[in-house]
Amino acid sequence: MILLIGNMKSLNFKFVFFVFFFTLLASAAQARAAATTTAHIKVAAFDEILFDDNFIIRECPDNASSTISTLNAFCAIEQLAAAQNWTAASTWYSFGVMLNSINQYDGADGNYWLWFSNFEPGLTALNQHILGDGENLLLTYGTRPLKLTVSSSTPAVNSTTTLAAFYFDANAWQWMALATSTFVVNGQEIAAT
């Protein structure tokens, strides 16, 4: 009788251990499968803004034949296109994926898609760029973004603040100062020097 009780305790311990182990394993697998991030995505063409809002992105394969998943910029584009019912096409190269088209913006007019992360030009293929939570992802077609910098975002009254305007030059792959620009502050135009 004592031997039987001892064996039952051992079996109960093993059963509880296995239940605990598989529960832990299952919850880890669910946590891994549920990896998401939120980014602010703006998709702009020369004649319209297609999207400008926060979007939740789920991880996806990091290349065309991979079983490894990451939260990359291509996941964001692919999932946003599906959510918006857009037609989108891309091409996989040895270095990664490039966006070819969204809807009618397909390069037939000589334009192409550029992407920016937190207002800096993309330096990799879309699938190679891992998104951070709260990141700003900008896609542009046929238009180049402008960037403003200020010497102080909270200037004191009657003080001087320097504003500078830049445009993105895709040929030089860098931000270039605008030769001339006009700023409007409280309805009054201020010419930049």
N, C-alpha and C positions, 0 to 999 in steps of 0.2 A: 504494500500500500504506500509506504514512504517512497519507494523507488518510482512508482507510478506518479505520485504528486511531484517529485523532483523532475521527472521527464516532462510533465505537463507544464511546469514552470519554465523549463528550458524551451519547449515548443512555443509557449506564449511569448517569451522574450524574442525568439527568432521571428515569430509572426509579426510582432509589434515592430521589430527592427526593419523587416522587409517592407511593411506598410509605410513606415516613416521614410525609408530610403527612396522608395518609388514615388511617394508623394512629393518629396523634395526634388527628385529628378524631373517629375512631371511639371512642377511649378517653375523650375529653372528653364525647362524647354518652352513653356508658355511665355515666360518673361523674355526669353531670347527671341521668340517668334513675334512678340509684340513691340519690338523696338521701333520707336517713332521719334520724330522731331518736328518742330514747327518753325517755318521760315516765312518771312514776308516776301512774296513773289510779285514782281511787276513784269508784264510782258507787253512791250511797246513796239508798234510798227510806225512807219513814217506818217500814217494817216489815222491811226486809232490806238487806243489802249485796250488790249484784249483782256487783261486781268491786272488787278492791283489790290491785293489783300493777303492776309495770313492764310497759310495752308499747312495742313498736317501731312507729313510725308512718312511712309512706311519704307523700311529697308527693302532692297531688291538686289538681284545678282549684280556683282560689280563688273562683269564683262559678259560678252555674248554666250560663252559656254561655261560659265562659272557656277559652282555650287556655293560659293562664298557670297554672303550678302552684306551690303553696307548701306548707310544712309548717304547716298551720293546725289549730286545735282541732276544726274540723268533720271534717277527715281522720281525726283520732284517734277521734272518736265513730263515724263511719261504718265505719271499719276494725275497731274493737273490736266493734261490733254484728254485723258479718259473722263475725268470728272466734268469737264466743260464740253464734251462731245466734239472736240476738235479732231481734224485729221492731221496727223503729225508723222513725219518720216525722218529717219536718221540713218547714218552709215557707220558701221563698225570697222575700224582700222586696227592695225597692230598696236597702236598707241592708245586706242580708246574710241569712244563714240563721239560723233559730231552731229549736231542738229541740222537737218537739211530744210525742213519746212514745217510750218504750222498753217493750216487752212490754205488760203491763196498766196501766202508769203513763202514762195517756193524757190526763189532765186532766178526765176525766168526773166525778171526785170534787171538782173545784174547785181542785186543786193544779196546780202547774206546775214546770218544770225551771229551776233556776238553775245557773250555773257559776262556778267560782272558779279563779284561777291563782295558784299559790304563796300560797294562803289570802287572796287579795284578790278581791273580786267582779268578775266580768266586766263590762267597760265597753263592749264592742263586740259585734257579731254574731260567732258562732263562727268563721266563715270569715275574719274580719278579724283574729283573734288568731293571730299567728305563734308557734309553740311553740319554746321554747329547750330544749336538751339537758338532761335531768335535771329538767325542770319538774314541779311537782305540779299536776295537773288534777283538780278535784273537781266532780262533777255531783251535785246533790241534788234530790230530788222529795218535796215534802210535809214536809220537815224543814229546819231551818236550822242550820247548823254553829255550834259553839262555838269560841272561840279563847281560849287562855291566854297571858298574858305574864308573864315573871319579871324581876325587877330584876337577878338574877344567876343564871346557870345553874350556877355552881360556887361556892356560898357557903362561907365559912370556917365551921368548927365554932363553935357558939354565936353566930353572927351572925344578923342579921335579913334575910330576903329577902321582897320584896313580890311577891305573886301577884295577878293580876287576871284576872277571867273576863268574857268578852264574848259576846254572841249577835249574829247578823246579822239586822237588821231590814230586810226587803225593801221595806217602805213608805218608810222613810227612806233606804234604800240605803246603810247604813253600819253599822259595828259599834257596838253599844250595851253599856254596862256592865250586868252582871246586878245587880239590886237585892240579891239574896241568893244566896249560894253556899256550898257546903261542900266543903272539900278533905280528902282522906284521905292522911295521910303516915305511913308505917310502921304502918298499921292504926289510926291515931288520927285522929278527925275534928277538923278545925280550921275553925271558922266564919270566913268572911271578914267584914271590917268595912268 
